[in-house]
């Protein structure tokens, strides 16, 4: 399973490391609420990608990110 750390998240989103840690905490809280195990300071690459870069919904538009 691939995971992203804060520097990777910061680079992908063009944000500071501090804000990347905040996003990771929020994503990990979502995963924890779904019953998944999490690691502080890291987030599942698949979950991150799904939340920030959703696939198109078939009608040319993009899905809602909601963060």
LUMDOVEX-745809 format. One record per residue: residue number from 1; residue in one letter; y, z, x of N, C-alpha, C in turn. Coordinates in Angstrom, 2 decimals. Layout:
+------+------+---------+---------+---------+---------+---------+---------+---------+---------+---------+
: resi : resn :      nY :      nZ :      nX :     caY :     caZ :     caX :      cY :      cZ :      cX :
+------+------+---------+---------+---------+---------+---------+---------+---------+---------+---------+
:  NUM :    A :       Y :       Z :       X :       Y :       Z :       X :       Y :       Z :       X :
...
+------+------+---------+---------+---------+---------+---------+---------+---------+---------+---------+
REM end
This chain:
+------+------+---------+---------+---------+---------+---------+---------+---------+---------+---------+
: resi : resn :      nY :      nZ :      nX :     caY :     caZ :     caX :      cY :      cZ :      cX :
+------+------+---------+---------+---------+---------+---------+---------+---------+---------+---------+
:    1 :    X :   -1.18 :    0.00 :    0.85 :    0.00 :    0.00 :    0.00 :    1.24 :    0.00 :    0.89 :
:    2 :    X :    2.13 :   -0.89 :    0.61 :    3.36 :   -0.99 :    1.39 :    4.43 :   -0.09 :    0.78 :
:    3 :    X :    5.17 :    0.59 :    1.65 :    6.29 :    1.43 :    1.20 :    7.56 :    1.04 :    1.95 :
:    4 :    X :    8.69 :    1.30 :    1.33 :    9.99 :    1.09 :    1.96 :   10.61 :    2.43 :    2.27 :
:    5 :    X :   11.30 :    2.50 :    3.40 :   12.07 :    3.70 :    3.73 :   13.55 :    3.42 :    3.44 :
:    6 :    X :   14.39 :    4.42 :    3.62 :   15.82 :    4.29 :    3.29 :   16.52 :    3.17 :    4.06 :
:    7 :    X :   16.30 :    3.02 :    5.37 :   16.96 :    1.92 :    6.06 :   16.59 :    0.54 :    5.49 :
:    8 :    X :   15.34 :    0.37 :    5.08 :   14.91 :   -0.89 :    4.49 :   15.57 :   -1.12 :    3.14 :
:    9 :    X :   15.60 :   -0.08 :    2.31 :   16.25 :   -0.18 :    1.00 :   17.74 :   -0.48 :    1.18 :
:   10 :    X :   18.37 :    0.21 :    2.12 :   19.80 :    0.00 :    2.38 :   20.07 :   -1.44 :    2.79 :
:   11 :    X :   19.23 :   -1.98 :    3.65 :   19.41 :   -3.36 :    4.12 :   19.21 :   -4.36 :    2.98 :
:   12 :    X :   18.17 :   -4.16 :    2.19 :   17.88 :   -5.10 :    1.10 :   18.97 :   -5.13 :    0.05 :
:   13 :    X :   19.59 :   -3.97 :   -0.21 :   20.61 :   -3.89 :   -1.26 :   22.04 :   -3.94 :   -0.72 :
:   14 :    X :   22.20 :   -3.89 :    0.59 :   23.53 :   -3.91 :    1.18 :   24.32 :   -2.65 :    0.88 :
:   15 :    X :   23.65 :   -1.51 :    0.97 :   24.27 :   -0.22 :    0.67 :   24.09 :    0.72 :    1.85 :
:   16 :    X :   24.71 :    1.89 :    1.77 :   24.57 :    2.89 :    2.84 :   23.19 :    3.54 :    2.78 :
:   17 :    X :   22.79 :    4.13 :    3.89 :   21.52 :    4.86 :    3.92 :   21.55 :    6.04 :    2.96 :
:   18 :    X :   22.69 :    6.72 :    2.88 :   22.81 :    7.87 :    1.98 :   22.54 :    7.47 :    0.54 :
:   19 :    X :   23.12 :    6.34 :    0.12 :   22.91 :    5.88 :   -1.25 :   21.47 :    5.39 :   -1.43 :
:   20 :    X :   20.89 :    4.81 :   -0.39 :   19.50 :    4.37 :   -0.45 :   18.57 :    5.57 :   -0.70 :
:   21 :    X :   18.85 :    6.69 :   -0.05 :   18.05 :    7.90 :   -0.29 :   18.18 :    8.35 :   -1.74 :
:   22 :    X :   19.37 :    8.25 :   -2.30 :   19.59 :    8.63 :   -3.70 :   18.76 :    7.74 :   -4.63 :
:   23 :    X :   18.74 :    6.45 :   -4.36 :   17.95 :    5.52 :   -5.16 :   16.47 :    5.82 :   -5.03 :
:   24 :    X :   16.01 :    6.09 :   -3.81 :   14.61 :    6.42 :   -3.58 :   14.23 :    7.68 :   -4.36 :
:   25 :    X :   15.09 :    8.69 :   -4.35 :   14.80 :    9.91 :   -5.11 :   14.65 :    9.60 :   -6.60 :
:   26 :    X :   15.53 :    8.75 :   -7.12 :   15.46 :    8.40 :   -8.54 :   14.19 :    7.62 :   -8.86 :
:   27 :    X :   13.87 :    6.63 :   -8.04 :   12.65 :    5.85 :   -8.27 :   11.41 :    6.74 :   -8.17 :
:   28 :    X :   11.39 :    7.65 :   -7.20 :   10.26 :    8.55 :   -7.05 :   10.16 :    9.51 :   -8.23 :
:   29 :    X :   11.29 :    9.91 :   -8.80 :   11.26 :   10.76 :  -10.00 :   10.64 :   10.00 :  -11.17 :
:   30 :    X :   10.96 :    8.71 :  -11.29 :   10.37 :    7.88 :  -12.34 :    8.85 :    7.79 :  -12.13 :
:   31 :    X :    8.44 :    7.53 :  -10.89 :    7.01 :    7.44 :  -10.59 :    6.31 :    8.77 :  -10.85 :
:   32 :    X :    6.95 :    9.87 :  -10.48 :    6.38 :   11.20 :  -10.69 :    6.20 :   11.47 :  -12.18 :
:   33 :    X :    7.16 :   11.07 :  -12.98 :    7.08 :   11.26 :  -14.43 :    5.92 :   10.47 :  -15.04 :
:   34 :    X :    5.54 :    9.39 :  -14.38 :    4.40 :    8.57 :  -14.83 :    3.07 :    9.09 :  -14.27 :
:   35 :    X :    3.14 :   10.17 :  -13.50 :    1.93 :   10.77 :  -12.95 :    1.49 :   10.23 :  -11.61 :
:   36 :    X :    2.36 :    9.46 :  -10.93 :    2.02 :    8.91 :   -9.62 :    2.42 :    9.87 :   -8.51 :
:   37 :    X :    1.68 :    9.85 :   -7.43 :    2.03 :   10.63 :   -6.24 :    3.16 :    9.90 :   -5.52 :
:   38 :    X :    4.07 :   10.65 :   -4.91 :    5.17 :   10.05 :   -4.17 :    5.31 :   10.72 :   -2.81 :
:   39 :    X :    6.04 :   10.07 :   -1.92 :    6.33 :   10.61 :   -0.60 :    7.85 :   10.65 :   -0.46 :
:   40 :    X :    8.39 :   11.80 :   -0.13 :    9.84 :   11.95 :    0.01 :   10.37 :   10.97 :    1.06 :
:   41 :    X :   11.46 :   10.29 :    0.71 :   12.10 :    9.38 :    1.64 :   11.48 :    8.00 :    1.70 :
:   42 :    X :   10.44 :    7.76 :    0.89 :    9.79 :    6.45 :    0.85 :    9.51 :    6.11 :   -0.61 :
:   43 :    X :    9.46 :    4.81 :   -0.89 :    9.16 :    4.36 :   -2.24 :    8.21 :    3.18 :   -2.16 :
:   44 :    X :    7.34 :    3.07 :   -3.15 :    6.42 :    1.95 :   -3.23 :    7.20 :    0.64 :   -3.23 :
:   45 :    X :    6.82 :   -0.27 :   -2.35 :    7.51 :   -1.55 :   -2.26 :    7.36 :   -2.33 :   -3.57 :
:   46 :    X :    6.18 :   -2.27 :   -4.16 :    5.95 :   -2.98 :   -5.41 :    6.83 :   -2.47 :   -6.53 :
:   47 :    X :    6.96 :   -1.14 :   -6.64 :    7.79 :   -0.56 :   -7.69 :    9.26 :   -0.86 :   -7.45 :
:   48 :    X :    9.69 :   -0.73 :   -6.21 :   11.08 :   -1.05 :   -5.86 :   11.41 :   -2.50 :   -6.22 :
:   49 :    X :   10.55 :   -3.41 :   -5.80 :   10.78 :   -4.83 :   -6.06 :   10.80 :   -5.12 :   -7.56 :
:   50 :    X :    9.90 :   -4.49 :   -8.31 :    9.85 :   -4.70 :   -9.76 :   11.13 :   -4.19 :  -10.44 :
:   51 :    X :   11.67 :   -3.09 :   -9.97 :   12.87 :   -2.51 :  -10.58 :   14.14 :   -3.25 :  -10.20 :
:   52 :    X :   14.22 :   -3.73 :   -8.97 :   15.46 :   -4.36 :   -8.52 :   15.43 :   -5.89 :   -8.55 :
:   53 :    X :   14.27 :   -6.46 :   -8.50 :   14.15 :   -7.92 :   -8.48 :   13.11 :   -8.36 :   -9.50 :
:   54 :    X :   13.40 :   -8.12 :  -10.80 :   12.40 :   -8.45 :  -11.82 :   12.17 :   -9.96 :  -11.92 :
:   55 :    X :   10.99 :  -10.32 :  -12.34 :   10.66 :  -11.73 :  -12.56 :   11.46 :  -12.21 :  -13.76 :
:   56 :    X :   11.69 :  -13.51 :  -13.84 :   12.38 :  -14.04 :  -15.01 :   11.51 :  -13.85 :  -16.24 :
:   57 :    X :   12.14 :  -13.74 :  -17.40 :   11.41 :  -13.45 :  -18.63 :   10.96 :  -14.69 :  -19.39 :
:   58 :    X :   11.01 :  -15.84 :  -18.76 :   10.51 :  -17.05 :  -19.38 :   11.55 :  -17.92 :  -20.05 :
:   59 :    X :   12.73 :  -17.36 :  -20.37 :   13.76 :  -18.18 :  -21.02 :   14.93 :  -18.44 :  -20.09 :
:   60 :    X :   14.69 :  -18.32 :  -18.81 :   15.73 :  -18.60 :  -17.84 :   16.57 :  -17.40 :  -17.46 :
:   61 :    X :   16.49 :  -16.34 :  -18.24 :   17.25 :  -15.12 :  -17.94 :   16.42 :  -14.17 :  -17.13 :
:   62 :    X :   17.07 :  -13.16 :  -16.61 :   16.34 :  -12.16 :  -15.84 :   16.17 :  -10.91 :  -16.67 :
:   63 :    X :   15.14 :  -10.14 :  -16.34 :   14.91 :   -8.89 :  -17.03 :   15.99 :   -7.88 :  -16.71 :
:   64 :    X :   16.02 :   -6.80 :  -17.43 :   17.02 :   -5.75 :  -17.27 :   16.56 :   -4.77 :  -16.19 :
:   65 :    X :   17.43 :   -4.51 :  -15.21 :   17.08 :   -3.58 :  -14.13 :   17.23 :   -2.14 :  -14.59 :
:   66 :    X :   18.35 :   -1.80 :  -15.19 :   18.54 :   -0.49 :  -15.80 :   18.72 :    0.68 :  -14.89 :
:   67 :    X :   19.27 :    0.50 :  -13.71 :   19.56 :    1.67 :  -12.86 :   21.00 :    2.04 :  -12.92 :
+------+------+---------+---------+---------+---------+---------+---------+---------+---------+---------+
REM end
